[in-house]
Amino acid sequence: MNAIEIRGLSKSFRGMYAVDHLDMTVPVGSIYGFIGENGSGKSTTEKLICGHLAPDSGDIKLFGKDYTDPGVRVRVGALIENAGCFPGSSVYQNLKMQCINLGIKNADEEIKRVLEIVRMEDNAQLKFKKCSLGMKQRIGIAMALLGEPALLILDEPINGLDTDGMRIMREILVDITQKYGCTVLISSHILGELEKIATHYGIIRRGRMIMELSAEEMDNRAQVFVSLKTKDMNGAKALLKAEYKNVKEEDGYLRVYDIDDTASIVDFLMKNGHVINEIKKNKIGLEEYYIELMSEKEDK
């Protein structure tokens, strides 16, 4: 069973498709990275899944049931746009009000549970307006976790966070899936961070899903290359281009693609009088893979 199964989902505004016959499959227990440029339809898709918008057509199933089923709706938690907290109220008070809205009876125990998950147990009495951006995002996740949802939907939760804030957020999201068995659908523009935690990816463009793949599949598709620096970059570049098919100069390095044999490159350059200052093996990351994929789609 999948946590989310979407087939042929469409939503238009003033005759323009924001989501255009989209298909999506999110496995249970996954961290699904939802990727796309601004205006590609990520937030609209998430709002449709949450029931904040009504689709024009298509099917949405959550854990095998229609997404409007009351029994399945209570299994979904979401943080889209912002936490919607009262600035002058404390973290505890905001969570208590949400517990009342959700009809949660053991509110104090539930608040303690979610605050521990998001590393905020020592800040329960802090007023929301005095919280940092990272803390506010974690409070929003805590609110979404009230009631122990099986599916958590997050829209850009790591944007704007500093390095430490992103690290904490990564740890929280991994804990949510591994310790509590929750499936996470997360959209983000910070692909380098997403790559560290996602188990699956969905890439959307102009409202259409253009690719879904697992992290393992993405890793297998990613090009390997050797990057190096020499004293004579121009001379080495010309020499390498004559010997290898795909050589580029990027980010101050010469990159030789589709090869990971550093020894042969070192031997080749040294025999031709080039001194290598630095050399290492690399593999294209999620961000570069995404940019390359978008470029290919633009050309077609």
C-alpha positions as CSV (number, residue, x, y, z in Angstrom):
1,M,0.0,0.0,0.0
2,N,1.1,3.6,-0.7
3,A,0.6,6.5,1.5
4,I,-0.4,8.7,-1.5
5,E,-1.7,7.6,-4.9
6,I,-2.7,10.3,-7.4
7,R,-3.9,9.7,-10.9
8,G,-4.9,12.3,-13.5
9,L,-5.1,15.1,-11.0
10,S,-5.9,18.5,-12.5
11,K,-6.7,22.0,-11.1
12,S,-7.1,25.1,-13.1
13,F,-7.4,28.8,-12.2
14,R,-9.0,31.1,-14.8
15,G,-8.5,28.6,-17.5
16,M,-4.9,27.9,-16.8
17,Y,-3.7,24.6,-15.3
18,A,-1.8,24.8,-12.1
19,V,-1.8,21.0,-11.9
20,D,-2.2,19.2,-15.2
21,H,-3.2,15.5,-15.2
22,L,-0.6,14.7,-12.5
23,D,0.3,11.2,-11.3
24,M,2.1,10.7,-8.0
25,T,3.0,7.7,-5.9
26,V,4.4,8.1,-2.4
27,P,5.4,4.8,-0.6
28,V,4.5,4.3,3.0
29,G,7.4,5.2,5.3
30,S,9.2,7.3,2.7
31,I,10.5,10.9,2.8
32,Y,9.3,12.0,-0.6
33,G,11.1,15.1,-1.9
34,F,8.7,17.1,-4.1
35,I,10.8,19.2,-6.5
36,G,10.0,21.9,-9.0
37,E,10.5,25.5,-9.9
38,N,8.3,28.3,-8.5
39,G,4.9,28.1,-10.1
40,S,5.3,24.4,-11.1
41,G,2.3,23.3,-9.0
42,K,3.9,21.9,-5.8
43,S,1.9,23.9,-3.3
44,T,-1.3,23.5,-5.3
45,T,-0.8,19.7,-5.3
46,E,-0.2,19.7,-1.5
47,K,-3.3,21.8,-0.9
48,L,-5.4,19.4,-3.1
49,I,-4.1,16.4,-1.1
50,C,-5.0,18.2,2.2
51,G,-8.5,19.1,0.9
52,H,-7.8,22.8,1.0
53,L,-8.7,23.0,-2.7
54,A,-11.2,21.0,-4.8
55,P,-9.7,19.3,-7.9
56,D,-11.3,19.7,-11.4
57,S,-10.6,16.1,-12.1
58,G,-8.6,13.1,-11.1
59,D,-8.3,10.7,-8.1
60,I,-6.5,11.1,-4.8
61,K,-6.1,8.1,-2.5
62,L,-4.5,8.1,0.9
63,F,-3.6,4.7,2.3
64,G,-5.8,3.1,-0.2
65,K,-8.9,5.2,0.5
66,D,-10.4,8.3,-1.1
67,Y,-8.8,11.4,0.4
68,T,-12.3,12.7,1.5
69,D,-12.8,9.7,3.7
70,P,-13.1,11.0,7.3
71,G,-11.2,8.1,8.7
72,V,-8.2,8.9,6.5
73,R,-8.4,12.6,6.8
74,V,-7.5,12.4,10.5
75,R,-4.3,10.6,9.6
76,V,-2.9,13.6,7.8
77,G,-1.0,16.5,9.3
78,A,0.2,19.5,7.3
79,L,2.3,22.6,7.4
80,I,1.6,24.7,4.4
81,E,2.8,28.3,4.2
82,N,3.0,29.0,8.0
83,A,2.1,27.7,11.4
84,G,-0.9,30.1,11.9
85,C,0.1,30.8,15.5
86,F,-0.9,33.7,17.7
87,P,2.2,35.8,18.2
88,G,1.4,36.9,21.8
89,S,0.6,33.4,23.0
90,S,3.2,30.9,24.2
91,V,4.3,27.8,22.3
92,Y,2.3,25.7,24.8
93,Q,-0.9,27.9,24.5
94,N,-0.8,27.8,20.7
95,L,-0.5,24.0,20.8
96,K,-3.3,23.8,23.4
97,M,-5.6,25.7,21.2
98,Q,-4.9,23.4,18.3
99,C,-5.5,20.4,20.6
100,I,-9.0,21.9,21.4
101,N,-9.6,22.4,17.7
102,L,-8.8,18.7,17.0
103,G,-10.7,17.4,19.9
104,I,-7.6,15.9,21.5
105,K,-8.4,15.0,25.1
106,N,-5.0,14.2,26.6
107,A,-3.7,17.6,25.5
108,D,-0.9,18.0,28.0
109,E,0.6,14.6,27.2
110,E,0.3,15.2,23.5
111,I,1.9,18.6,23.6
112,K,4.8,17.2,25.6
113,R,5.2,14.4,23.0
114,V,5.3,16.6,20.0
115,L,7.6,19.2,21.6
116,E,10.1,16.4,22.4
117,I,10.0,15.3,18.8
118,V,10.8,18.8,17.5
119,R,13.4,19.5,20.2
120,M,11.3,22.3,21.8
121,E,10.5,20.8,25.2
122,D,12.4,23.5,27.0
123,N,10.6,26.3,25.1
124,A,7.0,25.6,25.9
125,Q,6.5,28.9,27.8
126,L,8.3,31.1,25.2
127,K,6.0,33.5,23.3
128,F,5.7,32.6,19.6
129,K,6.8,36.1,18.5
130,K,10.1,35.7,20.3
131,C,10.9,32.5,18.5
132,S,13.5,32.3,15.7
133,L,12.5,31.3,12.2
134,G,13.8,27.8,12.8
135,M,11.9,27.5,16.0
136,K,8.7,28.7,14.3
137,Q,9.0,26.1,11.6
138,R,9.5,23.4,14.2
139,I,6.5,24.6,16.1
140,G,4.5,24.4,12.9
141,I,5.7,20.8,12.5
142,A,4.7,20.1,16.2
143,M,1.2,21.4,15.4
144,A,1.0,19.2,12.3
145,L,2.1,16.2,14.4
146,L,-0.7,16.5,17.0
147,G,-2.9,13.5,16.9
148,E,-0.1,11.2,15.6
149,P,-0.7,11.5,11.9
150,A,0.5,8.7,9.5
151,L,1.2,11.3,6.7
152,L,2.9,14.6,7.2
153,I,2.8,17.2,4.3
154,L,5.4,20.0,4.5
155,D,5.7,23.0,2.1
156,E,9.2,24.5,2.1
157,P,10.0,23.9,5.8
158,I,13.7,24.4,5.5
159,N,13.7,27.6,3.4
160,G,15.4,30.5,5.2
161,L,17.0,28.4,7.9
162,D,20.6,28.7,8.9
163,T,23.0,25.8,8.8
164,D,22.2,24.6,12.3
165,G,18.5,25.1,11.8
166,M,18.6,22.9,8.7
167,R,20.6,20.2,10.5
168,I,18.0,20.1,13.3
169,M,15.2,19.9,10.8
170,R,16.9,17.0,9.0
171,E,17.2,15.1,12.2
172,I,13.6,15.7,13.1
173,L,12.3,14.5,9.7
174,V,14.4,11.4,9.8
175,D,13.2,10.7,13.4
176,I,9.6,11.2,12.3
177,T,9.9,8.4,9.7
178,Q,12.2,6.0,11.4
179,K,11.0,6.2,15.0
180,Y,7.4,7.1,14.6
181,G,6.6,5.4,11.2
182,C,5.2,8.6,9.6
183,T,5.4,9.2,5.8
184,V,6.7,12.7,4.9
185,L,5.9,14.6,1.7
186,I,8.3,17.6,1.6
187,S,8.8,20.3,-1.0
188,S,11.9,22.4,-1.0
189,H,14.2,24.5,-3.2
190,I,17.2,23.6,-1.2
191,L,18.0,20.4,-3.1
192,G,21.4,19.8,-1.4
193,E,19.6,19.4,2.0
194,L,16.8,17.4,0.5
195,E,19.3,15.0,-0.9
196,K,20.6,14.1,2.5
197,I,17.2,12.8,3.8
198,A,14.9,11.9,0.9
199,T,14.2,8.3,0.0
200,H,12.1,9.1,-3.1
201,Y,11.7,12.1,-5.4
202,G,9.0,13.5,-7.6
203,I,10.0,16.2,-10.1
204,I,7.1,18.4,-11.3
205,R,7.2,20.9,-14.2
206,R,4.3,23.1,-15.3
207,G,1.8,21.1,-13.3
208,R,2.9,17.7,-14.7
209,M,5.0,15.0,-13.0
210,I,8.0,14.5,-15.3
211,M,9.8,11.9,-13.2
212,E,9.5,9.9,-10.1
213,L,12.4,7.8,-8.8
214,S,13.9,6.5,-5.6
215,A,17.1,7.9,-4.1
216,E,18.9,4.7,-5.1
217,E,17.7,5.1,-8.7
218,M,18.8,8.7,-8.7
219,D,22.2,7.7,-7.5
220,N,22.5,5.1,-10.2
221,R,21.6,7.7,-12.9
222,A,23.9,10.4,-11.7
223,Q,27.0,10.9,-13.8
224,V,30.4,10.2,-12.3
225,F,33.3,12.4,-13.1
226,V,36.9,13.3,-12.1
227,S,37.6,16.9,-11.2
228,L,41.1,18.3,-11.2
229,K,43.3,21.4,-11.2
230,T,46.7,21.8,-13.0
231,K,49.2,24.6,-13.4
232,D,48.2,25.0,-17.0
233,M,44.4,24.6,-17.1
234,N,44.0,25.7,-20.7
235,G,46.7,23.3,-22.0
236,A,45.4,20.4,-19.9
237,K,41.8,21.1,-21.0
238,A,42.8,20.9,-24.7
239,L,44.8,17.7,-24.1
240,L,41.9,16.0,-22.2
241,K,39.4,17.0,-24.8
242,A,41.4,15.2,-27.5
243,E,41.5,12.0,-25.3
244,Y,38.1,12.0,-23.6
245,K,34.5,12.6,-24.9
246,N,33.1,14.9,-22.2
247,V,35.4,17.5,-20.6
248,K,34.3,20.8,-19.2
249,E,35.7,23.6,-17.0
250,E,33.3,24.3,-14.2
251,D,33.7,26.0,-10.8
252,G,37.4,26.4,-11.2
253,Y,38.0,22.7,-12.0
254,L,38.4,20.6,-15.1
255,R,35.8,17.9,-15.1
256,V,36.2,14.7,-17.1
257,Y,32.7,13.0,-17.1
258,D,31.7,9.4,-17.2
259,I,35.0,8.2,-15.8
260,D,36.2,7.6,-12.2
261,D,39.7,6.3,-13.0
262,T,41.9,9.0,-11.5
263,A,45.1,6.9,-12.0
264,S,44.7,6.8,-15.8
265,I,44.1,10.6,-16.0
266,V,47.1,11.3,-13.8
267,D,49.3,9.1,-15.9
268,F,48.0,10.6,-19.1
269,L,48.6,14.2,-18.0
270,M,52.0,13.6,-16.4
271,K,53.3,11.8,-19.6
272,N,52.3,15.0,-21.5
273,G,54.1,17.3,-19.1
274,H,51.3,18.5,-16.9
275,V,51.6,18.8,-13.1
276,I,48.3,18.0,-11.2
277,N,47.7,20.2,-8.1
278,E,44.4,18.5,-7.1
279,I,42.3,15.6,-8.3
280,K,39.2,13.8,-6.9
281,K,36.3,11.6,-7.9
282,N,32.8,13.0,-7.8
283,K,29.2,12.2,-8.7
284,I,26.6,14.7,-9.8
285,G,24.3,15.6,-6.9
286,L,20.5,16.1,-6.9
287,E,20.8,19.8,-7.8
288,E,23.0,19.3,-10.8
289,Y,20.8,16.4,-11.9
290,Y,17.7,18.5,-11.7
291,I,19.2,21.4,-13.6
292,E,20.4,19.1,-16.3
293,L,17.0,17.4,-16.5
294,M,15.2,20.8,-16.8
295,S,17.6,21.9,-19.5
296,E,16.9,18.7,-21.5
297,K,13.1,19.3,-21.2
298,E,13.6,23.0,-22.3
299,D,15.4,21.9,-25.4
300,K,12.6,19.5,-26.4
